[in-house]
């Protein structure tokens, strides 16, 4: 709603959410690397385990937002 209220083009808003989705799922799934993160790479210690269900759930929420925007 904020992007729309500010007059941001729909395509740009959807792209911004897609970038957020990519970053969030990389952090949740522990697939973020220094190569992907560049100078902003930050890794925190977490409990190791299979987070694929959580990654899928988070990704589905971002997909719903992208659908609502478009």
Backbone as CSV, one residue per row, in Angstrom:
resi,resn,N_x,N_y,N_z,CA_x,CA_y,CA_z,C_x,C_y,C_z
1,UNK,0.809,-1.190,0.000,0.000,0.000,0.000,0.858,1.261,0.000
2,UNK,1.979,1.199,0.699,2.850,2.375,0.766,3.405,2.717,-0.605
3,UNK,3.881,1.698,-1.334,4.427,1.953,-2.664,3.367,2.560,-3.576
4,UNK,2.155,2.021,-3.513,1.069,2.526,-4.355,0.727,3.961,-3.971
5,UNK,0.644,4.230,-2.671,0.322,5.583,-2.201,1.379,6.590,-2.628
6,UNK,2.616,6.148,-2.719,3.699,7.039,-3.137,3.796,7.174,-4.651
7,UNK,2.991,6.401,-5.372,2.994,6.493,-6.823,4.084,5.686,-7.500
8,UNK,4.639,4.718,-6.788,5.674,3.863,-7.380,5.012,2.970,-8.423
9,UNK,5.596,2.873,-9.623,5.014,2.005,-10.649,4.871,0.565,-10.146
10,UNK,3.801,-0.082,-10.552,3.497,-1.439,-10.098,4.651,-2.398,-10.350
11,UNK,5.252,-2.314,-11.526,6.349,-3.217,-11.870,7.535,-3.015,-10.922
12,UNK,7.824,-1.781,-10.574,8.938,-1.495,-9.663,8.644,-2.006,-8.255
13,UNK,7.412,-1.855,-7.815,7.031,-2.339,-6.486,7.120,-3.860,-6.429
14,UNK,6.658,-4.519,-7.476,6.730,-5.980,-7.525,8.184,-6.444,-7.535
15,UNK,9.037,-5.738,-8.244,10.467,-6.079,-8.284,11.093,-5.904,-6.906
16,UNK,10.724,-4.854,-6.195,11.254,-4.624,-4.850,10.864,-5.764,-3.912
17,UNK,9.624,-6.223,-4.011,9.176,-7.334,-3.165,9.901,-8.617,-3.556
18,UNK,10.157,-8.815,-4.845,10.896,-9.997,-5.288,12.317,-9.997,-4.725
19,UNK,12.931,-8.828,-4.651,14.276,-8.720,-4.061,14.215,-9.034,-2.566
20,UNK,13.187,-8.522,-1.888,13.011,-8.830,-0.461,12.808,-10.328,-0.256
21,UNK,12.044,-10.954,-1.154,11.802,-12.397,-1.074,13.108,-13.161,-1.207
22,UNK,13.913,-12.780,-2.167,15.196,-13.442,-2.383,16.099,-13.331,-1.162
23,UNK,16.172,-12.136,-0.604,17.021,-11.918,0.573,16.507,-12.693,1.781
24,UNK,15.209,-12.651,2.008,14.636,-13.324,3.177,14.788,-14.838,3.091
25,UNK,14.510,-15.404,1.918,14.624,-16.855,1.792,16.076,-17.310,1.877
26,UNK,17.017,-16.489,1.416,18.439,-16.834,1.555,18.853,-16.844,3.019
27,UNK,18.359,-15.890,3.777,18.680,-15.849,5.206,18.046,-17.010,5.957
28,UNK,16.787,-17.300,5.656,16.096,-18.390,6.344,16.736,-19.730,5.990
29,UNK,17.004,-19.930,4.704,17.550,-21.204,4.239,19.049,-21.327,4.377
30,UNK,19.675,-20.302,4.922,21.121,-20.269,5.136,21.901,-20.487,3.841
31,UNK,21.389,-19.909,2.749,22.090,-19.999,1.471,22.771,-18.686,1.106
32,UNK,22.753,-17.735,2.037,23.439,-16.472,1.758,24.950,-16.689,1.855
33,UNK,25.679,-16.096,0.936,27.131,-16.259,0.878,27.781,-14.893,0.700
34,UNK,29.068,-14.784,1.003,29.761,-13.515,0.769,29.708,-13.094,-0.704
35,UNK,29.702,-14.062,-1.613,29.648,-13.744,-3.045,28.314,-13.086,-3.400
36,UNK,27.230,-13.556,-2.804,25.906,-12.987,-3.079,25.686,-11.679,-2.338
37,UNK,26.202,-11.585,-1.130,25.952,-10.419,-0.295,26.896,-9.267,-0.512
38,UNK,28.062,-9.544,-1.057,29.042,-8.485,-1.282,29.473,-7.833,0.014
39,UNK,29.584,-6.519,0.003,30.058,-5.795,1.183,29.024,-5.786,2.301
40,UNK,27.783,-6.119,1.980,26.727,-6.106,2.996,26.479,-7.493,3.585
41,UNK,27.341,-8.458,3.268,27.173,-9.818,3.781,27.243,-9.835,5.296
42,UNK,26.282,-10.522,5.884,26.254,-10.674,7.336,25.679,-12.040,7.660
43,UNK,26.397,-12.814,8.431,25.926,-14.143,8.781,25.896,-14.269,10.291
44,UNK,24.778,-14.714,10.802,24.625,-14.902,12.237,24.568,-16.397,12.530
45,UNK,25.052,-16.781,13.675,24.995,-18.178,14.075,23.540,-18.580,14.316
46,UNK,23.154,-19.709,13.760,21.803,-20.219,13.936,21.863,-21.717,14.167
47,UNK,20.787,-22.266,14.642,20.683,-23.706,14.815,20.597,-24.345,13.439
48,UNK,21.377,-25.382,13.219,21.380,-26.065,11.934,20.166,-26.987,11.837
49,UNK,19.621,-27.106,10.648,18.485,-27.993,10.435,17.833,-27.728,9.093
50,UNK,16.827,-28.511,8.807,16.106,-28.374,7.546,15.023,-27.305,7.694
51,UNK,15.199,-26.209,7.007,14.236,-25.102,7.079,13.459,-24.957,5.780
52,UNK,13.441,-26.003,4.963,12.808,-25.894,3.651,11.319,-25.565,3.743
53,UNK,10.630,-26.105,4.745,9.203,-25.797,4.892,9.002,-24.323,5.245
54,UNK,9.854,-23.799,6.101,9.764,-22.390,6.482,10.105,-21.486,5.301
55,UNK,11.105,-21.870,4.522,11.471,-21.104,3.324,10.289,-21.067,2.357
56,UNK,9.661,-22.214,2.147,8.518,-22.280,1.232,7.357,-21.424,1.732
57,UNK,7.112,-21.458,3.039,6.022,-20.653,3.597,6.303,-19.162,3.436
58,UNK,7.514,-18.745,3.763,7.874,-17.329,3.619,7.778,-16.898,2.156
59,UNK,8.280,-17.738,1.259,8.226,-17.419,-0.169,6.783,-17.263,-0.641
60,UNK,5.887,-18.104,-0.116,4.483,-18.011,-0.535,3.856,-16.689,-0.095
61,UNK,4.261,-16.178,1.068,3.745,-14.881,1.511,4.219,-13.761,0.589
62,UNK,5.482,-13.802,0.196,5.984,-12.795,-0.736,5.268,-12.907,-2.076
63,UNK,5.013,-14.142,-2.532,4.294,-14.335,-3.793,2.881,-13.754,-3.720
64,UNK,2.236,-13.890,-2.565,0.900,-13.316,-2.395,0.947,-11.798,-2.483
65,UNK,1.976,-11.202,-1.919,2.119,-9.742,-1.993,2.327,-9.312,-3.438
66,UNK,3.201,-10.026,-4.144,3.465,-9.695,-5.549,2.179,-9.815,-6.366
67,UNK,1.383,-10.851,-6.109,0.107,-11.018,-6.819,-0.858,-9.881,-6.509
68,UNK,-0.883,-9.456,-5.257,-1.784,-8.366,-4.865,-1.378,-7.046,-5.510
69,UNK,-0.081,-6.843,-5.684,0.406,-5.613,-6.313,0.032,-5.589,-7.785
70,UNK,0.250,-6.726,-8.451,0.064,-6.791,-9.890,-1.344,-6.942,-10.276
